[in-house]
């Protein structure tokens, strides 16, 4: 497609800037207890995805990494349930820590 419609440098810069902003937002959310950002992060890690050099391609996977893991609805539900449980435990721990800090 890029042979048919050449990309201008301004279009590429805009796509890269949008990706940078989005990734920065996701990183900030995943530092906290945002469940959807942690699901996204875990899927990217489990699938061994990396950003392609071409900003229009997005996320890619090396051919050396083998086949893409198959996420059945049951496997994805388990991933989601585990992360929800983990985030609730983090929130509870944080609340306990804050209440201990206030009482001192």
MOPAC internal coordinates of N, CA, C and O (Angstrom, degrees):
PM7 1SCF
backbone

  N    0.0000 0     0.00 0     0.00 0    0    0    0
  C    1.4447 1     0.00 0     0.00 0    1    0    0
  C    1.5242 1   110.84 1     0.00 0    2    1    0
  O    1.2310 1   120.36 1   142.94 1    3    2    1
  N    1.3509 1   116.91 1   -37.06 1    3    2    1
  C    1.4606 1   117.61 1  -177.87 1    5    3    2
  C    1.5258 1   111.86 1   -68.82 1    6    5    3
  O    1.2310 1   119.75 1   161.81 1    7    6    5
  N    1.3501 1   118.07 1   -18.19 1    7    6    5
  C    1.4610 1   120.16 1   174.62 1    9    7    6
  C    1.5206 1   110.98 1   -73.50 1   10    9    7
  O    1.2310 1   120.59 1   149.77 1   11   10    9
  N    1.3256 1   116.49 1   -30.23 1   11   10    9
  C    1.4612 1   121.07 1  -179.67 1   13   11   10
  C    1.5247 1   110.59 1   -79.13 1   14   13   11
  O    1.2310 1   120.89 1   132.99 1   15   14   13
  N    1.3249 1   115.91 1   -47.01 1   15   14   13
  C    1.4649 1   121.22 1  -178.97 1   17   15   14
  C    1.5245 1   107.84 1  -119.70 1   18   17   15
  O    1.2310 1   120.26 1   -77.82 1   19   18   17
  N    1.3245 1   117.11 1   102.18 1   19   18   17
  C    1.4626 1   118.59 1  -179.46 1   21   19   18
  C    1.5289 1   111.43 1   -65.86 1   22   21   19
  O    1.2310 1   121.47 1   -33.96 1   23   22   21
  N    1.3067 1   114.79 1   146.04 1   23   22   21
  C    1.4664 1   120.34 1  -179.52 1   25   23   22
  C    1.5243 1   109.35 1   -92.66 1   26   25   23
  O    1.2310 1   121.19 1   -43.37 1   27   26   25
  N    1.3087 1   115.32 1   136.63 1   27   26   25
  C    1.4610 1   118.46 1   176.78 1   29   27   26
  C    1.5227 1   109.17 1   -86.82 1   30   29   27
  O    1.2310 1   121.00 1   -22.04 1   31   30   29
  N    1.3122 1   115.69 1   157.96 1   31   30   29
  C    1.4656 1   120.03 1  -179.62 1   33   31   30
  C    1.5255 1   111.02 1   -63.97 1   34   33   31
  O    1.2310 1   120.10 1   148.74 1   35   34   33
  N    1.3299 1   117.41 1   -31.26 1   35   34   33
  C    1.4696 1   119.57 1   178.99 1   37   35   34
  C    1.5310 1   110.90 1   -69.83 1   38   37   35
  O    1.2310 1   119.87 1   143.73 1   39   38   37
  N    1.3309 1   117.86 1   -36.27 1   39   38   37
  C    1.4657 1   120.64 1   176.69 1   41   39   38
  C    1.5255 1   110.48 1   -65.11 1   42   41   39
  O    1.2310 1   120.47 1   136.43 1   43   42   41
  N    1.3057 1   116.70 1   -43.57 1   43   42   41
  C    1.4624 1   121.13 1   179.83 1   45   43   42
  C    1.5231 1   110.17 1   -63.87 1   46   45   43
  O    1.2310 1   120.21 1   137.57 1   47   46   45
  N    1.3349 1   117.20 1   -42.43 1   47   46   45
  C    1.4684 1   120.90 1   178.89 1   49   47   46
  C    1.5220 1   110.88 1   -62.70 1   50   49   47
  O    1.2310 1   120.10 1   140.43 1   51   50   49
  N    1.3282 1   117.41 1   -39.57 1   51   50   49
  C    1.4619 1   121.45 1   179.44 1   53   51   50
  C    1.5295 1   111.16 1   -66.32 1   54   53   51
  O    1.2310 1   120.11 1   135.90 1   55   54   53
  N    1.3177 1   117.40 1   -44.10 1   55   54   53
  C    1.4673 1   120.88 1   178.84 1   57   55   54
  C    1.5293 1   110.17 1   -63.28 1   58   57   55
  O    1.2310 1   120.23 1   137.74 1   59   58   57
  N    1.3289 1   117.16 1   -42.26 1   59   58   57
  C    1.4680 1   120.63 1   178.31 1   61   59   58
  C    1.5265 1   111.23 1   -64.18 1   62   61   59
  O    1.2310 1   120.20 1   139.00 1   63   62   61
  N    1.3320 1   117.23 1   -41.00 1   63   62   61
  C    1.4691 1   120.88 1   179.29 1   65   63   62
  C    1.5237 1   110.82 1   -64.64 1   66   65   63
  O    1.2310 1   120.36 1   136.76 1   67   66   65
  N    1.3306 1   116.92 1   -43.24 1   67   66   65
  C    1.4675 1   120.27 1   178.20 1   69   67   66
  C    1.5266 1   111.10 1   -62.24 1   70   69   67
  O    1.2310 1   120.40 1   138.03 1   71   70   69
  N    1.3158 1   116.84 1   -41.97 1   71   70   69
  C    1.4684 1   120.90 1   178.99 1   73   71   70
  C    1.5246 1   110.53 1   -64.90 1   74   73   71
  O    1.2310 1   120.43 1   139.22 1   75   74   73
  N    1.3235 1   116.78 1   -40.78 1   75   74   73
  C    1.4638 1   120.87 1   179.23 1   77   75   74
  C    1.5255 1   111.31 1   -63.34 1   78   77   75
  O    1.2310 1   120.42 1   136.14 1   79   78   77
  N    1.3216 1   116.80 1   -43.86 1   79   78   77
  C    1.4697 1   121.10 1   178.64 1   81   79   78
  C    1.5232 1   110.23 1   -63.01 1   82   81   79
  O    1.2310 1   120.44 1   133.33 1   83   82   81
  N    1.3335 1   116.76 1   -46.67 1   83   82   81
  C    1.4619 1   120.57 1  -178.70 1   85   83   82
  C    1.5278 1   111.20 1   -62.46 1   86   85   83
  O    1.2310 1   120.31 1   134.21 1   87   86   85
  N    1.3358 1   117.01 1   -45.79 1   87   86   85
  C    1.4685 1   120.60 1  -179.60 1   89   87   86
  C    1.5248 1   110.91 1   -64.54 1   90   89   87
  O    1.2310 1   120.50 1   143.26 1   91   90   89
  N    1.3207 1   116.65 1   -36.74 1   91   90   89
  C    1.4632 1   120.48 1   177.83 1   93   91   90
  C    1.5286 1   110.74 1   -64.36 1   94   93   91
  O    1.2310 1   120.55 1   137.28 1   95   94   93
  N    1.3250 1   116.55 1   -42.72 1   95   94   93
  C    1.4687 1   120.71 1   177.36 1   97   95   94
  C    1.5264 1   110.57 1   -62.44 1   98   97   95
  O    1.2310 1   120.37 1   135.55 1   99   98   97
  N    1.3235 1   116.91 1   -44.45 1   99   98   97
  C    1.4608 1   120.84 1  -179.34 1  101   99   98
  C    1.5278 1   111.34 1   -64.59 1  102  101   99
  O    1.2310 1   120.32 1   141.11 1  103  102  101
  N    1.3360 1   116.99 1   -38.89 1  103  102  101
  C    1.4620 1   120.81 1   178.56 1  105  103  102
  C    1.5233 1   110.39 1   -64.22 1  106  105  103
  O    1.2310 1   120.35 1   138.06 1  107  106  105
  N    1.3323 1   116.94 1   -41.94 1  107  106  105
  C    1.4673 1   120.88 1   178.83 1  109  107  106
  C    1.5301 1   110.19 1   -64.19 1  110  109  107
  O    1.2310 1   120.29 1   137.10 1  111  110  109
  N    1.3273 1   117.06 1   -42.90 1  111  110  109
  C    1.4624 1   120.32 1   178.97 1  113  111  110
  C    1.5237 1   111.76 1   -65.28 1  114  113  111
  O    1.2310 1   120.44 1   142.03 1  115  114  113
  N    1.3244 1   116.77 1   -37.97 1  115  114  113
  C    1.4669 1   118.76 1  -177.98 1  117  115  114
  C    1.5233 1   112.26 1   -75.27 1  118  117  115
  O    1.2310 1   119.93 1   165.45 1  119  118  117
  N    1.3249 1   117.73 1   -14.55 1  119  118  117
  C    1.4680 1   119.96 1   173.49 1  121  119  118
  C    1.5170 1   110.62 1   -72.21 1  122  121  119
  O    1.2310 1   120.44 1   158.64 1  123  122  121
  N    1.3186 1   116.76 1   -21.36 1  123  122  121
  C    1.4536 1   121.53 1   177.92 1  125  123  122
  C    1.5123 1   110.59 1   -97.52 1  126  125  123
  O    1.2310 1   121.30 1    39.40 1  127  126  125
  N    1.3206 1   115.12 1  -140.60 1  127  126  125
  C    1.4634 1   119.98 1  -177.97 1  129  127  126
  C    1.5239 1   111.63 1  -119.23 1  130  129  127
  O    1.2310 1   120.24 1  -148.76 1  131  130  129
  N    1.3293 1   117.15 1    31.24 1  131  130  129
  C    1.4541 1   121.42 1   178.10 1  133  131  130
  C    1.5250 1   109.05 1   -73.41 1  134  133  131
  O    1.2310 1   120.77 1   -64.26 1  135  134  133
  N    1.3163 1   116.14 1   115.74 1  135  134  133
  C    1.4658 1   121.49 1  -172.35 1  137  135  134
  C    1.5274 1   112.16 1   -66.17 1  138  137  135
  O    1.2310 1   119.88 1   135.10 1  139  138  137
  N    1.3262 1   117.84 1   -44.90 1  139  138  137
  C    1.4670 1   119.23 1  -176.66 1  141  139  138
  C    1.5260 1   111.79 1   -64.71 1  142  141  139
  O    1.2310 1   119.78 1   143.82 1  143  142  141
  N    1.3279 1   118.02 1   -36.18 1  143  142  141
  C    1.4687 1   118.97 1   178.54 1  145  143  142
  C    1.5291 1   111.17 1   -69.87 1  146  145  143
  O    1.2310 1   120.23 1   147.80 1  147  146  145
  N    1.3317 1   117.17 1   -32.20 1  147  146  145
  C    1.4668 1   119.96 1   177.11 1  149  147  146
  C    1.5267 1   111.01 1   -72.00 1  150  149  147
  O    1.2310 1   120.02 1   144.61 1  151  150  149
  N    1.3262 1   117.56 1   -35.39 1  151  150  149
  C    1.4713 1   120.33 1   175.55 1  153  151  150
  C    1.5224 1   109.22 1   -62.81 1  154  153  151
  O    1.2310 1   120.50 1   133.16 1  155  154  153
  N    1.3283 1   116.65 1   -46.84 1  155  154  153
  C    1.4608 1   121.95 1   179.21 1  157  155  154
  C    1.5274 1   110.38 1   -58.46 1  158  157  155
  O    1.2310 1   120.90 1   132.97 1  159  158  157
  N    1.3259 1   115.87 1   -47.03 1  159  158  157
  C    1.4667 1   121.28 1  -179.39 1  161  159  158
  C    1.5284 1   110.83 1   -61.15 1  162  161  159
  O    1.2310 1   120.16 1   135.63 1  163  162  161
  N    1.3199 1   117.29 1   -44.37 1  163  162  161
  C    1.4703 1   121.60 1  -178.64 1  165  163  162
  C    1.5340 1   110.83 1   -65.86 1  166  165  163
  O    1.2310 1   119.74 1   138.95 1  167  166  165
  N    1.3286 1   118.11 1   -41.05 1  167  166  165
  C    1.4716 1   120.88 1   178.77 1  169  167  166
  C    1.5277 1   109.90 1   -64.19 1  170  169  167
  O    1.2310 1   120.41 1   137.72 1  171  170  169
  N    1.3343 1   116.81 1   -42.28 1  171  170  169
  C    1.4677 1   120.41 1   178.68 1  173  171  170
  C    1.5264 1   110.35 1   -62.39 1  174  173  171
  O    1.2310 1   120.38 1   136.36 1  175  174  173
  N    1.3376 1   116.89 1   -43.64 1  175  174  173
  C    1.4689 1   120.51 1   179.60 1  177  175  174
  C    1.5250 1   111.69 1   -65.99 1  178  177  175
  O    1.2310 1   120.32 1   132.83 1  179  178  177
  N    1.3342 1   116.99 1   -47.17 1  179  178  177
  C    1.4693 1   120.69 1  -178.35 1  181  179  178
  C    1.5192 1   112.15 1   -65.34 1  182  181  179
  O    1.2310 1   120.49 1   147.68 1  183  182  181
  N    1.3163 1   116.67 1   -32.32 1  183  182  181
  C    1.4651 1   121.14 1  -179.10 1  185  183  182
  C    1.5209 1   112.30 1   -86.85 1  186  185  183
  O    1.2310 1   120.37 1   173.95 1  187  186  185
  N    1.3407 1   116.89 1    -6.05 1  187  186  185
  C    1.4666 1   123.10 1  -179.04 1  189  187  186
  C    1.5248 1   111.34 1    56.22 1  190  189  187
  O    1.2310 1   121.03 1  -132.90 1  191  190  189
  N    1.3176 1   115.64 1    47.10 1  191  190  189
  C    1.4550 1   121.01 1   179.69 1  193  191  190
  C    1.5240 1   110.33 1   -87.85 1  194  193  191
  O    1.2310 1   120.99 1   -34.65 1  195  194  193
  N    1.3306 1   115.71 1   145.35 1  195  194  193
  C    1.4636 1   121.86 1   174.67 1  197  195  194
  C    1.5166 1   108.48 1  -135.19 1  198  197  195
  O    1.2310 1   120.95 1   -21.89 1  199  198  197
  N    1.3125 1   115.79 1   158.11 1  199  198  197
  C    1.4573 1   120.44 1   177.66 1  201  199  198
  C    1.5206 1   109.49 1   -71.57 1  202  201  199
  O    1.2310 1   120.64 1   -46.43 1  203  202  201
  N    1.3139 1   116.38 1   133.57 1  203  202  201
  C    1.4567 1   121.47 1   176.37 1  205  203  202
  C    1.5226 1   109.01 1   -77.31 1  206  205  203
  O    1.2310 1   120.19 1   -24.89 1  207  206  205
  N    1.3251 1   117.25 1   155.11 1  207  206  205
  C    1.4672 1   120.80 1   177.20 1  209  207  206
  C    1.5183 1   111.71 1   -65.53 1  210  209  207
  O    1.2310 1   120.68 1   150.52 1  211  210  209
  N    1.3144 1   116.31 1   -29.48 1  211  210  209
  C    1.4625 1   121.04 1   177.47 1  213  211  210
  C    1.5267 1   108.23 1   -84.31 1  214  213  211
  O    1.2310 1   119.38 1   -64.82 1  215  214  213
  N    1.3359 1   118.78 1   115.18 1  215  214  213
  C    1.4650 1   120.30 1  -175.81 1  217  215  214
  C    1.5268 1   113.81 1   -63.71 1  218  217  215
  O    1.2310 1   120.00 1   159.67 1  219  218  217
  N    1.3232 1   117.61 1   -20.33 1  219  218  217
  C    1.4622 1   120.11 1   179.52 1  221  219  218
  C    1.5286 1   111.93 1   -78.84 1  222  221  219
  O    1.2310 1   120.19 1   161.22 1  223  222  221
  N    1.3177 1   117.24 1   -18.78 1  223  222  221
  C    1.4627 1   121.05 1  -178.68 1  225  223  222
  C    1.5206 1   110.36 1   -80.17 1  226  225  223
  O    1.2310 1   120.44 1   139.01 1  227  226  225
  N    1.3206 1   116.77 1   -40.99 1  227  226  225
  C    1.4649 1   120.16 1   179.52 1  229  227  226
  C    1.5132 1   111.43 1    87.52 1  230  229  227
  O    1.2310 1   120.64 1    48.85 1  231  230  229
  N    1.3274 1   116.38 1  -131.15 1  231  230  229
  C    1.4636 1   122.25 1  -176.86 1  233  231  230
  C    1.5184 1   110.19 1   -87.41 1  234  233  231
  O    1.2310 1   120.80 1   -44.14 1  235  234  233
  N    1.3296 1   116.07 1   135.86 1  235  234  233
  C    1.4622 1   120.98 1   178.23 1  237  235  234
  C    1.5233 1   109.33 1  -133.01 1  238  237  235
  O    1.2310 1   122.15 1    -5.97 1  239  238  237
  N    1.2936 1   113.50 1   174.03 1  239  238  237
  C    1.4551 1   120.43 1  -178.89 1  241  239  238
  C    1.5175 1   107.64 1  -135.67 1  242  241  239
  O    1.2310 1   120.43 1   -41.68 1  243  242  241
  N    1.3098 1   116.79 1   138.32 1  243  242  241
  C    1.4549 1   121.41 1   179.68 1  245  243  242
  C    1.5248 1   109.62 1   -68.84 1  246  245  243
  O    1.2310 1   120.71 1   -37.28 1  247  246  245
  N    1.3212 1   116.25 1   142.72 1  247  246  245
  C    1.4689 1   119.62 1   178.10 1  249  247  246
  C    1.5241 1   110.76 1   -66.97 1  250  249  247
  O    1.2310 1   119.81 1   160.09 1  251  250  249
  N    1.3222 1   117.97 1   -19.91 1  251  250  249
  C    1.4643 1   122.17 1   179.08 1  253  251  250
  C    1.5216 1   111.83 1   -74.14 1  254  253  251
  O    1.2310 1   120.11 1   163.38 1  255  254  253
  N    1.3297 1   117.39 1   -16.62 1  255  254  253
  C    1.4632 1   120.91 1  -178.07 1  257  255  254
  C    1.5196 1   113.30 1   -80.25 1  258  257  255
  O    1.2310 1   120.06 1   179.33 1  259  258  257
  N    1.3077 1   117.50 1    -0.67 1  259  258  257
  C    1.4623 1   120.51 1   178.51 1  261  259  258
  C    1.5163 1   111.96 1    81.21 1  262  261  259
  O    1.2310 1   121.60 1    20.08 1  263  262  261
  N    1.3180 1   114.55 1  -159.92 1  263  262  261
  C    1.4566 1   120.24 1  -177.61 1  265  263  262
  C    1.5229 1   111.28 1   -73.83 1  266  265  263
  O    1.2310 1   121.18 1   -29.95 1  267  266  265
  N    1.3093 1   115.35 1   150.05 1  267  266  265
  C    1.4565 1   121.89 1   176.42 1  269  267  266
  C    1.5190 1   108.61 1   -68.46 1  270  269  267
  O    1.2310 1   119.67 1   -47.98 1  271  270  269
  N    1.3364 1   118.23 1   132.02 1  271  270  269
  C    1.4671 1   118.98 1   179.83 1  273  271  270
  C    1.5271 1   110.78 1   -60.77 1  274  273  271
  O    1.2310 1   121.23 1   -39.97 1  275  274  273
  N    1.3064 1   115.25 1   140.03 1  275  274  273
  C    1.4586 1   120.52 1  -179.86 1  277  275  274
  C    1.5226 1   108.75 1   -87.27 1  278  277  275
  O    1.2310 1   120.92 1   -60.10 1  279  278  277
  N    1.3171 1   115.84 1   119.90 1  279  278  277
  C    1.4606 1   120.68 1   177.86 1  281  279  278
  C    1.5207 1   108.77 1   -98.35 1  282  281  279
  O    1.2310 1   120.92 1   -81.38 1  283  282  281
  N    1.3208 1   115.84 1    98.62 1  283  282  281
  C    1.4588 1   119.34 1   173.72 1  285  283  282
  C    1.5190 1   106.97 1   -74.32 1  286  285  283
  O    1.2310 1   120.47 1   -13.25 1  287  286  285
  N    1.3080 1   116.71 1   166.75 1  287  286  285
  C    1.4637 1   119.08 1   179.70 1  289  287  286
  C    1.5249 1   110.62 1   -63.72 1  290  289  287
  O    1.2310 1   120.07 1   146.44 1  291  290  289
  N    1.3330 1   117.47 1   -33.56 1  291  290  289
  C    1.4685 1   120.69 1   178.58 1  293  291  290
  C    1.5303 1   110.85 1   -68.81 1  294  293  291
  O    1.2310 1   120.31 1   138.06 1  295  294  293
  N    1.3320 1   117.01 1   -41.94 1  295  294  293
  C    1.4681 1   120.61 1   179.27 1  297  295  294
  C    1.5212 1   110.85 1   -65.82 1  298  297  295
  O    1.2310 1   120.83 1   138.95 1  299  298  297
  N    1.3238 1   116.02 1   -41.05 1  299  298  297
  C    1.4625 1   119.28 1   179.06 1  301  299  298
  C    1.5227 1   110.59 1   -67.87 1  302  301  299
  O    1.2310 1   120.20 1   142.05 1  303  302  301
  N    1.3358 1   117.22 1   -37.95 1  303  302  301
  C    1.4653 1   120.67 1   177.82 1  305  303  302
  C    1.5241 1   110.30 1   -63.95 1  306  305  303
  O    1.2310 1   120.11 1   140.33 1  307  306  305
  N    1.3313 1   117.39 1   -39.67 1  307  306  305
  C    1.4681 1   120.79 1   177.75 1  309  307  306
  C    1.5231 1   110.22 1   -64.27 1  310  309  307
  O    1.2310 1   120.15 1   136.43 1  311  310  309
  N    1.3324 1   117.32 1   -43.57 1  311  310  309
  C    1.4598 1   121.68 1   176.93 1  313  311  310
  C    1.5232 1   110.61 1   -57.85 1  314  313  311
  O    1.2310 1   121.02 1   134.10 1  315  314  313
  N    1.3213 1   115.66 1   -45.90 1  315  314  313
  C    1.4617 1   120.85 1   179.80 1  317  315  314
  C    1.5288 1   111.03 1   -64.42 1  318  317  315
  O    1.2310 1   120.08 1   134.06 1  319  318  317
  N    1.3250 1   117.46 1   -45.94 1  319  318  317
  C    1.4717 1   121.02 1  -179.82 1  321  319  318
  C    1.5274 1   111.41 1   -61.53 1  322  321  319
  O    1.2310 1   120.54 1   137.02 1  323  322  321
  N    1.3370 1   116.56 1   -42.98 1  323  322  321
  C    1.4643 1   120.50 1   179.03 1  325  323  322
  C    1.5259 1   111.23 1   -62.42 1  326  325  323
  O    1.2310 1   120.67 1   137.92 1  327  326  325
  N    1.3318 1   116.33 1   -42.08 1  327  326  325
  C    1.4595 1   119.70 1  -179.69 1  329  327  326
  C    1.5236 1   112.00 1   -69.33 1  330  329  327
  O    1.2310 1   120.17 1   141.60 1  331  330  329
  N    1.3229 1   117.29 1   -38.40 1  331  330  329
  C    1.4662 1   120.21 1   177.49 1  333  331  330
  C    1.5238 1   109.23 1   -61.92 1  334  333  331
  O    1.2310 1   120.74 1   135.82 1  335  334  333
  N    1.3182 1   116.20 1   -44.18 1  335  334  333
  C    1.4649 1   120.93 1   178.69 1  337  335  334
  C    1.5342 1   110.86 1   -61.29 1  338  337  335
  O    1.2310 1   121.03 1   136.07 1  339  338  337
  N    1.3196 1   115.63 1   -43.93 1  339  338  337
  C    1.4660 1   121.02 1   179.56 1  341  339  338
  C    1.5352 1   111.43 1   -63.39 1  342  341  339
  O    1.2310 1   120.23 1   136.77 1  343  342  341
  N    1.3378 1   117.17 1   -43.23 1  343  342  341
  C    1.4650 1   120.84 1  -179.07 1  345  343  342
  C    1.5305 1   111.20 1   -68.72 1  346  345  343
  O    1.2310 1   120.23 1   142.32 1  347  346  345
  N    1.3222 1   117.17 1   -37.68 1  347  346  345
  C    1.4669 1   119.82 1   177.35 1  349  347  346
  C    1.5245 1   110.66 1   -64.86 1  350  349  347
  O    1.2310 1   120.57 1   141.37 1  351  350  349
  N    1.3282 1   116.52 1   -38.63 1  351  350  349
  C    1.4650 1   120.17 1   177.16 1  353  351  350
  C    1.5275 1   110.45 1   -65.02 1  354  353  351
  O    1.2310 1   120.26 1   139.54 1  355  354  353
  N    1.3342 1   117.12 1   -40.46 1  355  354  353
  C    1.4713 1   120.47 1   177.45 1  357  355  354
  C    1.5190 1   111.20 1   -63.09 1  358  357  355
  O    1.2310 1   120.97 1   135.58 1  359  358  357
  N    1.3385 1   115.75 1   -44.42 1  359  358  357
  C    1.4685 1   119.79 1   179.92 1  361  359  358
  C    1.5213 1   110.90 1   -61.97 1  362  361  359
  O    1.2310 1   120.65 1   138.34 1  363  362  361
  N    1.3276 1   116.36 1   -41.66 1  363  362  361
  C    1.4616 1   120.57 1   179.91 1  365  363  362
  C    1.5265 1   110.13 1   -64.47 1  366  365  363
  O    1.2310 1   120.47 1   135.48 1  367  366  365
  N    1.3222 1   116.71 1   -44.52 1  367  366  365
  C    1.4580 1   121.52 1   179.16 1  369  367  366
  C    1.5289 1   110.86 1   -61.99 1  370  369  367
  O    1.2310 1   120.80 1   138.57 1  371  370  369
  N    1.3275 1   116.08 1   -41.43 1  371  370  369
  C    1.4647 1   120.47 1   179.06 1  373  371  370
  C    1.5247 1   110.73 1   -65.01 1  374  373  371
  O    1.2310 1   120.07 1   138.25 1  375  374  373
  N    1.3296 1   117.48 1   -41.75 1  375  374  373
  C    1.4644 1   121.51 1   178.85 1  377  375  374
  C    1.5260 1   110.52 1   -63.53 1  378  377  375
  O    1.2310 1   120.19 1   138.21 1  379  378  377
  N    1.3274 1   117.25 1   -41.79 1  379  378  377
  C    1.4638 1   121.05 1   178.02 1  381  379  378
  C    1.5247 1   110.93 1   -64.18 1  382  381  379
  O    1.2310 1   120.50 1   138.78 1  383  382  381
  N    1.3151 1   116.65 1   -41.22 1  383  382  381
  C    1.4577 1   121.12 1   179.18 1  385  383  382
  C    1.5251 1   110.47 1   -63.63 1  386  385  383
  O    1.2310 1   120.68 1   136.15 1  387  386  385
  N    1.3460 1   116.31 1   -43.85 1  387  386  385
  C    1.4659 1   120.44 1   179.73 1  389  387  386
  C    1.5192 1   111.62 1   -64.88 1  390  389  387
  O    1.2310 1   119.91 1   140.60 1  391  390  389
  N    1.3261 1   117.77 1   -39.40 1  391  390  389
  C    1.4651 1   119.92 1   179.94 1  393  391  390
  C    1.5279 1   110.79 1   -69.14 1  394  393  391
  O    1.2310 1   119.95 1   145.07 1  395  394  393
  N    1.3332 1   117.69 1   -34.93 1  395  394  393
  C    1.4636 1   120.61 1   176.24 1  397  395  394
  C    1.5249 1   110.62 1   -67.40 1  398  397  395
  O    1.2310 1   120.42 1   141.09 1  399  398  397
  N    1.3290 1   116.79 1   -38.91 1  399  398  397
  C    1.4630 1   120.89 1  -179.33 1  401  399  398
  C    1.5280 1   110.76 1   -66.96 1  402  401  399
  O    1.2310 1   120.27 1   142.85 1  403  402  401
  N    1.3321 1   117.08 1   -37.15 1  403  402  401
  C    1.4692 1   120.98 1   179.40 1  405  403  402
  C    1.5196 1   111.65 1   -69.63 1  406  405  403
  O    1.2310 1   120.26 1   145.43 1  407  406  405
  N    1.3217 1   117.12 1   -34.57 1  407  406  405
  C    1.4656 1   120.38 1  -176.14 1  409  407  406
  C    1.5292 1   111.96 1   -74.97 1  410  409  407
  O    1.2310 1   120.24 1   163.83 1  411  410  409
  N    1.3021 1   117.15 1   -16.17 1  411  410  409
  C    1.4726 1   119.27 1  -178.70 1  413  411  410
  C    1.4728 1   111.75 1   -88.37 1  414  413  411
  O    1.2310 1   120.10 1   180.00 1  415  414  413

